[in-house]
């Protein structure tokens, strides 16, 4: 079972954003979406969550369409962390994270034990339990980002799609976040994450989908996708490579333009 996008095409204002892109989100796997700015990564996430209609192609949700599933069922099955998500500043952290439980409750129904337990788990997973009673407006940008991830985790959906979840986080919380996402994928959740840090993508992701100018350029294990030719072609860089404690790392080292001027 999986979420499968086939030949997805999207144009905005007459400009092609995605051009016949294929993607698959599988349970128990961490998929990284990578590519330069403007490659179409956010648009693809929005198509996969049925927030953005596609002009062509299709998205299959474990054998059903978004229309067949309905908005409520889809909201229970796919949690989405948007890029730069906003939140009411006067709301408490606990109340904000509790919004992740709305797809599981009848309209105007009070939160039940299952909802409170899910919120407590999400707060703990994102290391924000200590902020539970604080107003969202009192948090730093990085703290707010972790709280928004907690809201997405509180849905306890079988699929989690996160658009740049590391934005604004310090190095410790970047590592903590990716370790958390890898852990929940190992527990069965299908996770998609948009990343700009190629070293972290190479280290933590099971599979990468590389986009450029709205097209899928390569898909597969990180070592196969992030080869020297594609780094030069798509990102215009050379990189240093290595491994530590059995895990690979990749360090962007020099741009091709810089190499021309110094050679």
N, C-alpha and C positions, 0 to 999 in steps of 0.2 A: 504494500500500500504506500502511496506517496501523493504529493501534490505535483502535478505534471503540467508544465506550460509547453505548448507546441506552436512554433511559428508565430510568436507574439509580435505584432507590429503596432506601434503607437506613433501618431503624429500630433504635434501641438502647434497651432498657428501655422499650419502648412509645413512645418519643419519636422523631419523624421527624428524621433527620439529612440525608438526601438525598431529594429529591422529583422524580422523573422528569427527571434531569439527562442531557443529551447532551454528549459531549465527543469530540474527535478529536485524536490525537497523530500528527503527520505527520513523515516523515523530512525532514531539512534545515530544520527550523523550531524556533524557540524560543517555546514557549507559556507564558505567565504565568498562573498561577491566583491571583486576587486576591479580596478580600472581607473583611468584618469578622471579628473573632474569633468562632468558633463557626459560621461560614458553611457548613462542610462540606468545606473544602479538603483536609485531611489524610485524611478518610474517602474522598474521591474518589480520591486517590492510591493508597490501600490497595486500593480496588476495582480500579483499573487494573492493579495489580501482582498481583492475585489473592490478596492477603493477607487481604482482607475480603470475605466473600460478600455479594452483593447480594440483597435480598429480592425485587426485581423488576427487569426490564430485562435487558440482556445486554451483554457485552463481547466484541468480535471482534478477534482478534490476526492480522491479515493473512490472514483467511479461515478461521481455526481458533478453537476455544474453548480455554480454559485446560486443560480436561480432556483434550482431544485432543492438545494439545502436551505435556503432562506437566510436572511440576515442574522437572526438570533442564533441559529445553529452554527453558522460560520464564525460568529463572534466567540462562541464557546470553543471552537476548534482551532482558531488562529489568533494568537496574541501578537500585537504589533506595537513596537516601540518606534515612534516616528523620530525623524531627525529634528533636533531642536524643539521637542514637544513642549507646549505651554501648559501651565497649571494655575488655577486660581491661587493667588498669593496668600489670601486669608485662610485658606483651607488648611486643616492640620495634615501632617504627613500620613497619619493613620487613616484619615478620611479619604485622602487622595488615593492611597494604595487600595482602599476598600472599593473604589470605583471599578477596579478590575473584576469585581465579583458581580457586577450588574447583569452580565449575560446569563448568570445562573439563577437570578431571582425574578419573581413575578413583579410587574410594575407596582411601585409604591410599597413593596413588601419590606419588612425589617430584615436586617442581616441575621442569619442563623449561626449556630455553632460551627457549621462547616465553613461558612464565610469568614468568621473570626479566626478560625484556625489557619485557613489559607493565607489570610493577611499577616498573621503572626509569622508563619513560615517564610513568606516573601520578604518581610522586614528583616528577619534574621539572615536569610540568604544574601541579601545585599548590604548587610552590616549597617543598617539604618534604624534598628530597633530603638536606639537611644534618642532618635529624633521624633519618635512617634507622636508626641504631644506638641511639637513645635509647629508653628505656621510655616507653610512652604516658602513664603516670602523672606524668611529669616535665614534661609539656607544659601550656601555658596552655589555657584553653577555646577560644580562637580557633584556636590551633595544632592542637588536637585536631580541631576541626571541619574544617580543611583536610585533615588526614590521613584522616578518614572520607570526604571527597569523593574523595580519591585512591584509596581502596579501591573506591569505586563505579566510578571511571574505569578501574581495572585490569581490570574485567570485560570492557571493550571491547565492550559490548553495542550493538546498533543503536538502543536506546532508553534514555534516562536520565531518571529521575523523582526530583527533589530537593525535599524538604520543608524550606523555610526554610534554604537553604544559607548565607545571609548572617548568620544569628544568631550573635552573639558576635564578629563580625569587625570590625576597624577599617576606616575609610573606604578606605584603599588596597587592602586585601584584598577588600572588597566589590566595588570596581571591577574588580580583577583577576579575581575569580571570575566575574562576569557577562561580562566580555570573553572569558574562557576558554569559558564555556558557549555564548556566541554563536559563537565560533570553531568549536567542535566540531559545532555544529548546521550551520554552513556546510559542514563536511566530510562531512555526511550523516546525523549522528545526530539522531534526534527527541528533543528535550529539553523536559521540563515542569518548571517551577520555581514553588514557592509563594513569593510576595513580599508584604511589607507596605509597602515603600517604593514609593509610586505614581510618584514621579519616575523611579526606576530602571526600573520596569516600563514606563513610557511610552518611555523611551529605548532600552532593550535588546531588548524582546520584539517578535517579529514579529506575534504575535496574543495577545489576552487573553481569558480566560473569567472573567467576574465572577459570583461566587456570593453569595447573601444568603439567610439562613434556609433553607439547603438547596436552594435553587432556582437554576437558571441564569438570571441576569437579562439578560446581554448577552454576545455573543461577536463578535470581529472585531478589526480593527486598533486599536491603542491610542487613537488620536485619536478614533475613533468610540465606543469603549466608555467612555472617561473624559471624557464631556461634562459640562457644568455641572449638568445635571438629575440625572444618576446620582450624581455626587459628593455632591450635596445629599441625594438620596433614600436612598442606601445608606450613605454614610460620615458624613453630617451636616456637611459642610465646604464652604467655598469655597476655591478655589485660584487662584494666580497662574500664568500660562503664559508661555512664551517659547521661544526657540531660540538655540543657540550652535553655531557651526561646522557648521550644517546638521542638528543633532540637537535634538529637542524636550526641554523640561523642564517639569515641573509641580511647583509648590511648595504644599503644603497651608498655608493662610494663616490661616483663621479658622473656628471652629466656628459652626454656626447658633445654638447656645445662647448663645455669647459675643456674637454679633451682636445677639441679642434684648436682652441685658442692657446693652449699650452704646449701643443706639439710642434 
